[in-house]
């Protein structure tokens, strides 16, 4: 358990969530179900220190 909650269920994410097994947002929920390996979380939350990143299946061609 993290200091004030639980770690997001998406492995590379560093966010804290209120309940075990939860995700901090849609990005992590979708990324956790993907087969694409990730070493950095792209949720964009301050705890992760990363900017939001769309996974290839989330990107549109215009």
N, C-alpha and C positions, 0 to 999 in steps of 0.2 A: 504494500500500500504506500502511495506517495504521502507527502506531508499532510495535505488537506484533501485527500481523496485517493483515487486510483489512477493508474497510468492508462491512457487511451489504449484500446485493444489493437490498434495498428502498430505493429512492431517498431518501426523507426520513429514513430511519433513520441514527443516528450510532453504532450499536454496532460493535464489532470482532468479527470471526469468524476462525477459524483458516485457512480456505481461500477463495480468490477464488470468487465466485459463490454462496456459501452465505448462508443467512439466520440471524438470531439466534434465531428461534423461529417458532412456528406463525403468530402474528399477521402477521409480515412476509412469510412465505411465501404466505399467503392474500391479503394485501393487494397483493402484487406481481402476482398473477394477476388482480386485479380491475380493472374499467374505471373505478371510482370514483376521482376525483383526490384525492390527500391532500397536504397541505402540512406536516402534523406527523405524526410517527410515534406510534402508540398502543401500542407493544409493552410499555411499562411498565418497561423496564430503565433503570437509573440513567444510563447514557450519553446517553440521549435526554431525560431530565428530564421525561418525560410519564407520566401515569397510564395504565393499561391502558384501551383503548377498544374496544368491540365495533363492528365494522362493521355496517351495517344487516342484511346477510344472516346475521350471527351472532347477532342479538338474537332472543329468543323472546318470545312474547306471554303468558308466564306459565306 
